[in-house]
Amino acid sequence: MFTDPKLQREFESVVVHRSLPAGTELMRTGDPITHIPIVHKGSLRILAQDPEGRERFLYHIMPGESCAMSLT
């Protein structure tokens, strides 16, 4: 994922690898952020739910990307 070998080693020393089935919910609005997802393979689909319960698609997180909202 990183071109710098030292950075890659540091990353691998702290990362937790998880493989999730399609449709798995990682976080909900208002949940405390306990981890920052970085996609290695596949993609994450980010959805929002309005007060009436309707979902709307916001964006995808693709391999090598993370969620900017989690970082802030």
PEZI-V929293 format. One record per helix or strand of 3 or more residues. SS is the DSSP state (alpha for helix, beta for strand). FROM is the first residue (numbers start at 1). TO is the last residue. If there is no record, write none. Layout:
# PEZI-V929293
ss	from	to
SS	FROM	TO
SS	FROM	TO
This chain:
# PEZI-V929293
ss	from	to
alpha	5	14
beta	43	49
beta	55	62
alpha	68	71
